[in-house]
Amino acid sequence: MQKYLLQTICFLAAIALCAACSVTRSQDGTGMIVTFSNGIKGKKVDVLRARTANGVFFPTPGSLGPDKNPMTGGATMGAAPDGRELPQWVEFEWQVWPYPYPDRPSDPVARQVWSDGVHAMSRSLPIQSARVAVQSRVPQDVIDEVLASNRQRAPNALPDKMLWVYFIWYETGIKLRWKLKSSCCGLLREGGDELAP
């Protein structure tokens, strides 16, 4: 009896999983290429978690060393967490570490002391959080240009116009910049927060 009950539960779970996987998400959104960078001099930013307004996890870059020019450095990746639509906002959690942190020693005893120090510092550093508005910060005509480019692209090809979104950490919080780029012409437009010199 228990064998049949277990088989029935597994069968129903498989059906539920297949149904969940077959739900199509909108692929008509802008999508975006995201760059994360750190403008805090002498500090490393360790991004722990990120999520969007609908609870979807947003990609994180891990650790970011300081960049002299945050618009050209950092970690870049594609992001389409909300079915390719721009998220309403992204909420980040992070810790700020000293930089550079002392190198890990090769001696086993010294390495254990170093490791214990890293763990103690990790527990003592505050976890900071901030919510960054995204969707409301990119003008609708820019979104429309990217959507039109997506509709006109050839199958299995990238669109001509893409939206780049930059999240840049500073002592005062996270700044957001955006750029509309074209594969043929480079930068078309940009906007967002003013950055520190």
TAZIWO-V661242 format. One record per residue. N is the residue number from 1. PHI is phi in whole degrees, 0 to 359 (NA if undefined). PSI is psi as a letter, one per 20 degrees, with the letter a starting at -180 (999 if undefined). Layout:
<<N PHI PSI> <N PHI PSI>>
//
This chain:
<<1 NA g> <2 296 h> <3 298 g> <4 291 h> <5 296 g> <6 297 g> <7 297 g> <8 296 g> <9 297 g> <10 297 g> <11 297 g> <12 295 h> <13 296 h> <14 296 g> <15 296 g> <16 297 g> <17 295 g> <18 297 g> <19 295 g> <20 295 h> <21 288 h> <22 274 i> <23 292 p> <24 273 p> <25 267 q> <26 298 p> <27 253 j> <28 263 j> <29 279 a> <30 283 h> <31 62 r> <32 193 q> <33 256 p> <34 248 p> <35 240 p> <36 250 p> <37 212 r> <38 238 o> <39 257 j> <40 270 o> <41 292 p> <42 72 j> <43 224 q> <44 249 p> <45 254 p> <46 252 o> <47 279 o> <48 271 g> <49 209 q> <50 207 q> <51 213 q> <52 259 r> <53 300 h> <54 268 j> <55 86 j> <56 285 p> <57 290 p> <58 255 q> <59 299 q> <60 236 q> <61 272 i> <62 82 c> <63 264 q> <64 234 o> <65 285 r> <66 293 q> <67 245 p> <68 293 h> <69 235 n> <70 299 i> <71 280 i> <72 244 i> <73 253 a> <74 90 a> <75 242 p> <76 241 p> <77 203 r> <78 281 q> <79 215 p> <80 216 m> <81 288 h> <82 248 l> <83 67 k> <84 75 i> <85 278 q> <86 294 p> <87 290 q> <88 300 g> <89 205 r> <90 233 p> <91 254 p> <92 251 q> <93 236 p> <94 205 r> <95 235 q> <96 252 p> <97 248 q> <98 297 q> <99 217 p> <100 282 q> <101 277 q> <102 304 p> <103 298 q> <104 289 p> <105 290 q> <106 273 h> <107 293 p> <108 302 h> <109 291 g> <110 296 h> <111 296 h> <112 294 g> <113 297 g> <114 300 g> <115 298 g> <116 298 h> <117 294 g> <118 297 g> <119 296 g> <120 295 g> <121 295 h> <122 301 g> <123 288 h> <124 270 h> <125 287 p> <126 290 q> <127 269 o> <128 262 q> <129 215 q> <130 204 q> <131 253 p> <132 247 o> <133 292 p> <134 241 f> <135 305 g> <136 287 i> <137 267 i> <138 260 p> <139 301 q> <140 300 h> <141 293 h> <142 290 g> <143 301 g> <144 298 h> <145 298 g> <146 294 g> <147 298 g> <148 297 g> <149 296 h> <150 297 g> <151 291 h> <152 270 i> <153 287 q> <154 287 q> <155 303 p> <156 61 k> <157 237 q> <158 279 q> <159 290 q> <160 292 h> <161 249 p> <162 226 q> <163 263 p> <164 252 p> <165 239 p> <166 243 p> <167 251 o> <168 235 p> <169 276 p> <170 229 r> <171 303 h> <172 273 i> <173 133 a> <174 260 p> <175 263 q> <176 239 p> <177 233 q> <178 223 q> <179 222 q> <180 258 o> <181 240 q> <182 241 q> <183 293 h> <184 267 h> <185 240 i> <186 77 c> <187 289 p> <188 258 g> <189 207 r> <190 205 r> <191 189 a> <192 114 b> <193 292 q> <194 286 p> <195 258 q> <196 294 q> <197 293 999>>
//
